[in-house]
Amino acid sequence: MQENTKKFEVISVLLNSGLDIYMERIPVFIFVILYFISTEVVCNGYTHINNNVQSERMALIDFKSSLTDPNNRLSSWKGNNYCYWHGIGCENGTGFVVSINLRNPYPIENDIQSYMNLSGVISPSLIKLKYLKYLDLSFNSFKAIPIPQFFGSMKNLIYLNLSHCGFIGEIPSNFGNLSNLQYLDFSSKYTYHNDFGQWIEVLCYPPSSQG
């Protein structure tokens, strides 16, 4: 009887030891699982953000390549950290471009202003900046070209300043789609051939709000 009791005690010790080892390994096992899950989430999030960053950067590069910049005002537009480029503002944490301010710093007409002017063509790559809210190209010289129609597709714009840029022709009718605009400036020495009242009414009272 005593011998059987000893056997049970030995078995009990072995079982308890195995259980202790098993219980010790459970937290490690859970930690390993959580590690791989968190790593995948972080990596996928990083890839998503990284793709956004590359897309925003390439849109800005395309925009720059279409401009003429005699005074190298955009000389800082190189490298990967576009949020520190001249005139560019980004949303914290995402890298989305939310503002572009390329207003000529010498708005008075003189030789300095002419030298500081940006000109050329405005690339439609700006459409890819889907979170852009602020755009100021005022007092540059786009040499009597029409206002780009694609501006009317940039529906997140809150501030748009195209004053004294040398644009001519008509203001695109799709500007009435810019329902988030709070500031709009087309001031110019040129005359725009538009019925301003018609599209401004659409801008202020979009069809969805009427009736």
NUTORLUM-124783 format. One record per residue: x, y, z of N, C-alpha, C, CB in turn; residue in three letters. Coordinates in steps of 0.05 Angstrom, whole numbers, always signed. Each point is the difference from the previous one (the first is absolute). Last residue first. Glycine has a CB too. Example, Ala and Ser with C-alpha at 12.3 -4.5 7.8 and 13.67 -1.06 7.14 Angstrom:
      npx      npy      npz     capx     capy     capz      cpx      cpy      cpz     cbpx     cbpy     cbpz   code
     +257      -45     +142      +16      +24       +1      -15      +22      +14      +24      -13      -43    SER
      -18     -102      +42      -18      +24       +0      +18      +24       +0      -38      -23      +25    ALA
This chain:
      npx      npy      npz     capx     capy     capz      cpx      cpy      cpz     cbpx     cbpy     cbpz   code
     -685    +1464    -1070      -26      -13       -1      -12       -2      +27      +15      -26      -39    GLY
      +93      +27      +20      -22      +16      -10      -26      -16       +2      +31      +26      -31    GLN
      +59      -57      +50      -11      +16      +22      -24      +16       -8      +45       +2      +19    SER
       +5      -58      -80       -9      -18      +22      -13      +16      +23      +36      -32      -13    SER
       +6      +77      -63      -26      -12       -6      -11      -17      +23      +13       +1      -47    PRO
      +53      +79      +74       +2      -23      -18      -27      -14       -3      +47       -6      +14    PRO
      -16     +104      +15      -23      -17       +4       +1      -24      -19      -27      +41      +15    TYR
     +100      +19      -13      -12       +6      +27      -24      -18       +6      +15      +48       -5    CYS
      +28      -56      -79      +20       -5      +21      -11       +5      +28      +35      +15      -33    LEU
      -89       +3      -43       +4      -29       +3      +19       -6      +22      -10       -6      -48    VAL
       +0      +95      +26      -25       -9      +12       +2      -30       +5      -26      +37      -21    GLU
      +94       +3      -27       +3       +6      +28      -25       -9      +15      +30      +40      -11    ILE
      -29      -48      -83      +15      -22      +14       +6       +6      +29      +20      -10      -44    TRP
      -73      +73       -6      -11      -26       -4      +16      -21      +15      -16      +14      -45    GLN
      +42      +79      +41      -22       -5      +18      -10      -29       -2      -13      +47       -5    GLY
      +82      -11      -52       +9       -8      +27      -24       -8      +18      +39      +32       -5    PHE
      -21      -34      -99      -22       +9      +16       +5       -9      +28      -33       -2      -39    ASP
     +114      +20      -33      -18      -18      +14      -25      +15      +10      +39      -28      +14    ASN
      +60      +42      -57      -24       +0      -15      -20      -19      +12      +25      +12      -42    HIS
      +59      +51      +83       -9      -27       -5      -27       +0      -13      +26      -16      +40    TYR
      +61      +88      -38      -28       -4       +3       -7      -29       -5       -9      +48      -14    THR
     +103       +2      +54      -13      -11      -24      -30       -3       +7      +42      -23      -16    TYR
      +20      +49      +80       -3      +23      -18      -13       -9      -26      +40      +22      +20    LYS
      -58      -70      +78      +18       +1      -23       -5      +25      -16       +1      -50       -2    SER
      -36      -21      +91       +7      +28       -7      +20       +0      -23       -9      +15      +47    SER
      -40      -88       +2       +7       +0      -28       +9      +27       -9      -33      -37       -8    PHE
      +12      -26     +103      +10      +26      -10       +9       -4      -29      +13      +16      +46    ASP
      -67      -64      +47       +5       -2      -28       +7      +27      -12      -32      -39       -3    LEU
       +6      -23     +100      +14      +24      -10       +7       -6      -29      +19      +12      +45    TYR
      -67      -75       +3       -7      +23      +18      +14      +25      -10       -5      -32      +38    GLN
      -26      -74      -78      +15      +25       -2      -10      +21      +20      +10      -10      -48    LEU
      -45      -81      +26      +14       +5      +26      +15      +26       +1       +4      -49       +4    ASN
      -52      +13      -82      -19       +8      +21      +13       +5      +27      -35      -26      -24    SER
      +56      +15      -81      +17       +4      +23      -16      +11      +23      +39       +9      -30    LEU
      -72      -25      -60       +2      -25      +16      +16       +4      +25       -4      -26      -42    ASN
       -7      +92      -28      -24       -1      +17       -1      -25      +18      -24      +26      -34    GLY
      +88      -10      -34       +9      +12      +25      -24       +1      +19      +35      +27      -23    PHE
      -39      -56      -69       +0      -20      +21      +11      +11      +26       +5      -35      -36    ASN
       -9      +87      -46      -26       -2      +13       +0      -21      +23      -22      +13      -43    SER
     +108      +47       +9      -14      -26       -5      -25       -2      +16      +44      -21      -10    PRO
       -4     +113      -24       +3      -16      +25      -16      -25       -4       +6      +42      +29    ILE
      +36      +12     -114      -22       -4      +18       +8      -15      +25      -30       -1      -40    GLU
     +100      +63      -15      -21      -18       -9      -23       -2      +20      +34      -25      -26    GLY
      +72      +42      +52      -20      +13      -16      -21      -20       -8      +34      +33      -18    ILE
      +56      -14      +94      -20      -17      -14      -19      +17      -16       +4      -34      +37    PHE
      +71      +63      +22       +2       +1      -29      -19      -18      -15      +46      +12       +7    GLY
      -34       +7      +91      +17      -21      -11       +2       +0      -30      -14      -27      +39    CYS
      -38      +79      +36      +23      +12      -14      +20      -21       -9       -6      +41      +27    HIS
      -59      -85      +38       -1      +28       -8      +26       +9      -13      -31       +9      +38    SER
       -9      -94       +2      +11       +0      -27       +2      +29      -10      -18      -46      -10    LEU
       -5      -17     +103       +8      +26       -9      +15       -1      -26       +2      +15      +48    ASN
      -67      -75      +27      +11       +0      -27       +5      +28       -9      -24      -43      -11    LEU
       -9      -26     +100      +12      +26       -7      +13       -3      -28       +9      +12      +49    TYR
      -55      -85      -14      -13      +20      +17       +9      +28       -8       -3      -33      +38    ILE
       +1      -73      -85      +11      +27       +2      -18      +18      +17      +22       -6      -44    LEU
      -37      -87      +14       +7       +5      +28      +11      +28       +4       +9      -48       +6    ASN
      -34       +8      -92      -23       +7      +16       +6       +6      +29      -26      -28      -31    LYS
      +65      +27      -69      +15       -2      +25      -19       +9      +23      +45       +9      -23    MET
      -64       -6      -73       -3      -27      +11      +13       -4      +27       -1      -16      -47    SER
       +5      +97       -7      -28       -4       +8       -6      -28      +11      -12      +33      -34    GLY
      +96       -7       -5       -3      +12      +27      -28       -5      +11      +34      +35      -13    PHE
       -8      -59      -77       +1      -21      +21       -1      +12      +28      +27      -29      -31    PHE
      -23      +82      -51      -27      -10       +7       +1      -20      +23      -14       +7      -47    GLN
      +84      +76      +27       -4      -29       -3      -27       -9      +10      +50       -5       +5    PRO
      -32     +102      -46       +0      -12      +26       -4      -30       -3      -18      +43      +21    ILE
      +63       +7     -104      -26       -3      +14       +4      -11      +28      -23       -6      -44    PRO
     +101      +66       +1      -12      -26       -4      -26       -2      +14      +46      -21       -5    ILE
      +23      +97       +0      -24       -1      -15      -10      -27       -8      +13      +44      -17    ALA
      +67      -30      +75       +2       +9      -28      -25       -6      -17      +48       -7       +4    LYS
      -21       -5      +93       -5      -24      -17       -7       +8      -29      -15      -24      +41    PHE
      +62      +65      +55       -7       +7      -28       -3      -25      -17      +24      +44       +6    SER
      -37      -10     +106      +19      -12      -19       -9       +6      -28      +11      -37      +32    ASN
      -60      +62      +49      +21      +18       -9      +24      -14      -14      -13      +29      +38    PHE
      -50      -95      +17       -4      +28       -7      +25      +14       -7      -39       +0      +29    SER
       +7      -93       -1      +19       +4      -22       +1      +29       -9       -8      -47      -15    LEU
      -31      -25      +97       +5      +28       -6      +22       +2      -21      -14      +14      +47    ASP
      -56      -87      +11      +17       +3      -24       +2      +30       -7      -13      -46      -17    LEU
      -27      -33      +94      +10      +27       -3      +18       +2      -24       -4       +8      +50    TYR
      -35      -91      -21      -21      +19       +8       +7      +29       -7      -12      -31      +37    LYS
      +35      -82      -61       +9      +28       -2      -23      +19       +6      +34      -13      -35    LEU
      -28      -87      +30       -6      +14      +25       +8      +29       +0       +6      -44      +23    TYR
       +8      -18      -97      -29       -1       +7       -7      +14      +26       -2      -43      -24    LYS
      +75      +40      -55       +2       +9      +28      -28       +3      +11      +44      +25       -9    LEU
      -30      -48      -81       +7      -23      +16       +3       +8      +30      +23      -20      -40    LYS
      -39      +84      -30      -25      -15       +7       +6      -23      +19      -19      +13      -45    ILE
      +88      +40       +4      -10      +11      +25      -26      -14       +9      +20      +44      -12    LEU
      +25      -58      -72       +8      -19      +21      -10      +10      +27      +41      -13      -26    SER
      -49      +59      -61      -23      -12      +13       +7      -21      +21      -24       +7      -42    PRO
      +86      +81      +12       -4      -29       -4      -26      -10      +14      +50       -6       -5    SER
      -20     +104      -36       -7      -12      +25       -9      -29       -4      -14      +45      +18    ILE
      +86      +21      -75      -25      -14       +0       -6      -11      +28       +5      -12      -50    VAL
      +58     +100      +29       -1      -26      -12      -29      -11       +0      +47       -8      +14    GLY
       +9      +76      +58      -17       +0      -24       +0      -28      -11      +11      +48      -10    SER
      +20      +21     +100       -3      -27      -10      -18       +2      -25       +7      -22      +46    LEU
      +54     +105       -1      -25      -13      -11       +4      -29       -6      -13      +44      -18    ASN
      +78      +26      +49      -10      -20      +19      -24      -15      -10      +18      +28      +36    MET
      +23      +43      -85      +21      -20       +4      -10      -23      +18      +35      +36       -7    TYR
      -91      +39      -10       +3      -16      -24      +21      -22       +4      -12      +40      -27    SER
       +0      +21      +97      -23      -17       -3       +3      -18      -24      -29      +34      +22    GLN
      +94      +32       -9       +2      -22      +20      -22      -20       -3      +24      +31      +31    ILE
      -25      +49      -83      +19      -20      -10       +3      -24      +19      +24      +37      -24    ASP
     -116      +11      +33      +26      +12       -5      +18      -22       -9       -7      +36      +35    ASN
      -97      -23      +11      +12       -4      -27      +26      +16       -3      -46       -7      -19    GLU
       +7      -37     +111       -1      +25      -15      +14       -4      -26       -1      +27      +43    ILE
       -4      -98      +23      -23       +4      -17       -2      +26      -15      -22      -28      +33    PRO
      +93      -41      +14       +2      +28       -9      -24       +7      -18      +51       -1       +4    TYR
      -39      -87      +32       +5      +17      +24       +3      +29       -7      +22      -39      +20    PRO
      -83      -40      -67      +24      +16       -6       +5      +18      +24       -8       -2      -51    ASN
      -44      -91      +64       -5      +28       -6      +27      +14       -5      -42       +0      +29    ARG
      +17      -95       -7      +21       +9      -18       -5      +29      -10       +8      -48      -14    LEU
      -45      -34      +84       +1      +29       -1      +24       +9      -16      -23       +3      +45    ASN
      -42      -94      -17      +22       +9      -18       -2      +30       -2       -1      -44      -27    ILE
      -41      -43      +95       +3      +28       -9      +23       +3      -19      -21      +16      +43    SER
       -6     -100       -6      -25      +14       +5       +2      +29       -9       -9      -29      +39    VAL
      +56      -77      -50       +3      +28       -5      -26      +15       +3      +38      -10      -32    VAL
       -7      -84      +82      -16      +12      -21       +5      +30       -2      -36      -36       +8    PHE
      +75      -27      +57      +16       +9      -22      -17      +10      -23      +33      -33      +13    GLY
      -54       -4      +81       -7      -14      -25      +18       +7      -24      -46       -1      +17    THR
      +56      +38      +74       -5      -28       +4       -6      -16      -26      -16      +12      +44    GLY
       -2      +94      -39      +17      -15      +19       -8      -30       +0       +6      +42      +28    ASN
      -18      +24     -113      -15       -9      +23      +18      -18      +17      -44       +2      -26    GLU
      +85      +76      -40      -10      -27       +2      -16       -5      +25      +39      -15      -27    CYS
       +3      +98      -47       -9       -7      +27      -13      -27       +0       -7      +48      +11    GLY
      +77      +20      -76      -16      -24       +4       -7       -4      +29      +22      -21      -40    ILE
      +37      +90       -1      -27       +4       -7      -19      -23       +5      +17      +30      -33    GLY
      +86      -51      +27      -10      +27       +1      -30       +1       -9      +47      +18       -9    HIS
      -11     -109      +52       +5      +16      -24      -13      +27       +3       +3      -42      -29    TRP
       -8      -33      +91      +18      +23       +6       +7      +16      -25      +18      -27      +39    TYR
      -71      -52      -43      -15      +17      +19      +17      +24       +9      -25      -40      +16    CYS
      +57      -32      -73      -13      +22      -14      -15      +18      +19       -4      -29      -40    TYR
      +82      -45      +42      -16      +13      +20      -13      +25      -11      +31      -17      +36    ASN
      +30      -40      -87      -24      -13       +6      -19      +14      +19      +25      -41       -7    ASN
      +47      +85      -69       +1      -18      +23      -27      -12       +6      +38      +26      +18    GLY
      -38      +70      -61      +16      -24       -7       +3      -17      +25      +25      +25      -36    LYS
      -57      +74      +19      -17      -22       -8      +16      -23      -11      -37      +32      -10    TRP
      +69      +57      +36       -2      -19      +23      -16      -25       -7       +5      +39      +31    SER
       +5      +36      -91      +25      -15       +2       +0      -21      +22      +24      +40      -18    SER
      -90      +28      -22       -6      -27       +8      +25      -18       +2      -45       +5      -23    LEU
      +49      +86       -5      -16       +1      +25       -6      -28      +11      -20      +44      -16    ARG
      +77       -5      -62       +3      -24      +16      -14       +1      +27      +44       -7      -22    ASN
      -46      +71      -55      +15       +7      +24       +4      -24      +19      -17      +46       -4    ASN
      -32      -53      -80      +25      +13       -6      +18       +7      +24      -23      +19      -39    PRO
      -56      -89       +9       +8      +12      +26      +27      +14       -3      -26      -36      +26    ASP
      -64      -17      -78      +25      +14       -6       +6      +17      +25       -8       +2      -50    THR
      -53      -98      +41       +2      +29       +6      +28      +11      -10      -31       -6      +39    LEU
       -1      -88      -38      -15      +15      -21       +3      +30       +3      -32      -37       -1    SER
      +71      -26      +63      +13       -4      -26      -15      +15      -22      +16      -44      +15    SER
      -51      +42      +75      +24      +16       -2      +12       -1      -28       +9       -7      +48    LYS
      -81      -50      -28       -9      +28       +0      +24      +19       -4      -38      -12      +31    PHE
      +55      -79      -19      -12       +4      -27       -9      +29       -2      -15      -48       -2    ASP
      +47      +22      +85      +22       +0      -19      -10       +5      -28      +25      -32      +28    ILE
      -88      +20      +41      +14      +26       +2      +23       +2      -20      -12       +1      +49    LEU
      -34      -82      -44      -19      +20      -10      +13      +28       +1      -39      -28      +15    ALA
      +85      -45      +23       +1       +0      -29      -18      +20      -12      +11      -49       +2    MET
      -12      +39      +92      +25      +10       -9       +2       +2      -30      +21      -19      +41    ARG
      -96      -22       +0       +0      +29       +4      +25      +12      -11      -28       -6      +41    GLU
      +23      -88      -43      -20      +12      -18       +0      +30       +2      -27      -41       +3    SER
      +80       -8      +57      +12       -1      -27      -19      +13      -20      +24      -42      +11    GLN
      -55      +33      +77      +23      +18       -1      +11       +1      -28      +10       -9      +48    VAL
      -76      -55      -29      -11      +28       -1      +22      +20       -4      -38      -14      +29    ASN
      +64      -74      -15      -11       +3      -27      -13      +28       -3       -8      -49       -2    ASN
      +40      +26      +87      +22       +3      -19       -9       +4      -28      +28      -27      +30    ASN
      -91       +6      +37       +9      +28       +3      +23       +5      -20      -13       +0      +48    ILE
      -19      -87      -45      -21      +17      -10       +9      +29       +1      -35      -32      +16    HIS
      +92      -32      +20       +0       -2      -29      -21      +18      -11      +15      -47       +2    THR
      -11      +40      +91      +23      +15      -11       +1       -1      -30      +25      -12      +41    TYR
      -91      -38       +3       -5      +28       +3      +23      +17      -11      -27      -10      +40    GLY
      +38      -83      -39      -20       +8      -20       -7      +29       +2      -19      -46       +2    ASN
      +78      +12      +62      +12       +0      -26      -20       +8      -22      +31      -36      +16    CYS
      -62      +28      +73      +18      +22       -3      +12       +1      -28      +10       -2      +49    VAL
      -64      -71      -28      -16      +24       -1      +18      +24       -4      -34      -21      +30    VAL
      +76      -62      -18      -14       +1      -26      -16      +26       -3       -2      -50       -1    GLU
      +44      +33      +83      +20       +6      -21      -13       +2      -27      +35      -24      +27    THR
      -87       -2      +47       +6      +29       +1      +20       +7      -22       -9       +0      +49    SER
      -13      -91      -40      -23      +15       -8       +6      +30       -1      -30      -35      +20    ILE
      +96      -23      +12       -3       -3      -29      -24      +15      -10      +21      -45       +2    PHE
       -5      +44      +91      +22      +13      -14       -4       -1      -30      +30      -12      +38    TYR
      -90      -35      +18       -5      +29       +0      +22      +15      -15      -25       -4      +44    LEU
      +37      -88      -32      -22       +5      -17       -6      +30       -3      -20      -45      +13    ILE
      +85      +18      +49      +10       -5      -28      -22       +6      -20      +32      -35      +17    VAL
      -54      +39      +75      +17      +22       -8      +10       -2      -29      +14       +4      +48    PHE
      -62      -76       -9      -17      +23       -6      +16      +24       -9      -33      -17      +34    ILE
      +81      -57       -6      -14       -7      -24      -18      +23       -9       +2      -49      +12    PHE
      +41      +55      +71      +20       +3      -22      -13       -5      -27      +36      -15      +31    VAL
      -88       +2      +48       +5      +28       -6      +20       +5      -22       -9       +9      +48    PRO
       -7     -100      -24      -23      +13      -12       +4      +30       -5      -28      -34      +23    ILE
      +91      -27      +23       +3       +3      -29      -23      +15      -13      +27      -41       -1    ARG
      -25      +17      +94      +21      +20       -5       +3       +6      -30      +24      -16      +41    GLU
      -84      -51      -12      -10      +26       +6      +21      +22       -4      -30      -21      +33    MET
      +56      -68      -46      -20       +7      -20      -11      +28       +5      -13      -48       -5    TYR
      +71      +11      +68      +15       +6      -24      -19      +10      -22      +35      -34      +12    ILE
      -74       +3      +67      +14      +25       +5      +15       +9      -25       +5      -11      +48    ASP
      -46      -72      -49      -20      +21       -2      +13      +27       +4      -35      -31      +17    LEU
      +88      -45       -7       -8       +4      -28      -19      +22       -3       +8      -48       -8    GLY
      +15      +24      +95      +23      +12      -13       -6       +6      -29      +31      -24      +31    SER
      -95      -23      +19       +1      +28       +8      +23      +14      -13      -20      -12      +43    ASN
      +13      -80      -57      -22      +14      -13       +0      +30       +7      -27      -42       +2    LEU
      +90      -13      +40       +6       +2      -29      -22      +15      -14      +25      -43       +2    LEU
      -37      +24      +89      +22      +20       -3       +6       +4      -30      +20      -14      +44    VAL
      -82      -54      -21      -11      +27       +5      +21      +22       -4      -32      -21      +32    SER
      +59      -69      -38      -16       +7      -24      -12      +28       +4      -11      -48       -7    ILE
      +58      +13      +80      +19       +6      -22      -16       +9      -25      +32      -34      +18    VAL
      -82       +6      +56      +14      +25       +6      +18       +8      -23       -3       -9      +49    GLU
      -39      -75      -52      -19      +22       -5      +13      +27       +4      -38      -30      +13    PHE
      +89      -45      +10       -4       +2      -29      -18      +23       -8       +8      -50       -4    LYS
       +3      +29      +95      +24      +13      -11       -2       +4      -30      +27      -19      +38    LYS
      -93      -32       +5       -3      +29       +7      +23      +16      -11      -24      -13      +42    THR
      +26      -80      -49      -19      +11      -19       -4      +30       +5      -23      -44       -3    ASN
      +77       -5      +63      +13       +2      -26      -18      +13      -21      +27      -41      +11    GLU
      -61      +21      +74      +18      +23       +2      +14       +4      -27       +7       -9      +49    GLN
      -60      -66      -40      -17      +24       +0      +17      +25       +0      -36      -25      +24    MET
